[in-house]
Amino acid sequence: MSNSFEICIGPIHPALKEPIQLDFKVEGERVTDVSFRLGQVHRAIEWAGMRRNPLQILYLAERICGICNICHPMAFSLAMESIAGIDVPERAHYIRTINAELERIHSHVLWAGVAAHELGFDSVMHYTWRVREKVLDIIEMLNGNRITKGLFMIGGVRRDVEKKHYAKIREALQYYRDCYSKLESILLKDKSVKARTREIGILTKKDALELCAVGPTVRASGVKKDVRMDLPYAAYPFLDMDCITPDMATGEVRCDTYDRIAVRVLEVGQSIELIEQCLKQLPSGPVLAEPSLQKLLVQLKSVEGEAVAFQEAPRGELIHYLKMTAQDSPHTWKVRAPTYSNLLPLVPMLTGCEIADIPIVAASIDPCMSCANRAVLADKGNTILSMDALRKKSIEKTRRIVKGAGKNE
């Protein structure tokens, strides 16, 4: 008798923080095949953005992801600035970089807590999330909010980093330097963590390249791929940095879940040093190319052209495509988040692992379903539905549901 059977995890499941459906074929405890389905989350942010002016879109872009809400408005700003031919002041480039690296520390430390939870080490989760509070305090000091910041403006930033902030920022950087050895000890040297993550969820260098993995996921497979160095933006061309791979911590690359943990731990240390460099090099001058938002908006509404902007978000390469046609709103705005690229690599990572390893292997790409999901609805003739047709179908469906509910009363 065959020991093969199928199990489904999601779209709602205790091991998942966001909805995605993962279908597994299993023999005994070992996964033999994997498929996944998206589409459970779609917030129509791009659709809404194409009905707003560029300055309003900045705040929509910030809400694509609650964690990566620096990289999305930065990518949109870079695309818009490219089309409009706006030169961003040098000081603004450095302020953007400082905030982007604060976001990277926040994201990686938060992820470490999630990973620990998936391994069953909730005490580690509580410790890392306590450590995370310090970076949120600095973000709040600089921007007024811990999560959404409202920092970006086309042509620069809305708030400066003042001299009075330097001491507090450096105090936070020293706090993370002091915590770093403990984070390294817990996440990279603990025997239990190693036992649960070594030789688990392997993504070979070949698979990582062929499946177009990005961010820490691809760097953990030994691929030196980082937008901050490959296509440098903001202040990154002026900073001394290297592409992080796991051999910098372990002396080898095994392409497993442990290596993906190692890359993120190392990147926390790297972000600390990048912020320090920015503070030392921070030039004087304005932080906005055009302080008058009315004049800026008039200029943006008159531009024509298209641009693609790349960003190295905490999860990896982020792309914003923008097309303007001298109208109030963009003709096209399309976002490709890093999780979208990292989902296909889950198939070889999960194939061959045991059922108990599924949560930590899936978590090791740091997935964000709200970022990744995009919806295109088509009728049987494969014609994309217009908004009016979609609205009509929605009304008809609602009426059928209400009518059906009435019959059961």
Beta strands, then each sheet from edge to edge (+ up, - down):
strand 1: 4-9
strand 2: 21-27
strand 3: 30-37
strand 4: 152-153
strand 5: 156-157
strand 6: 304-313
strand 7: 316-325
strand 8: 332-336
sheet 1: 1+ 2- 3+
sheet 2: 4+ 5-
sheet 3: 6+ 7- 8+
end
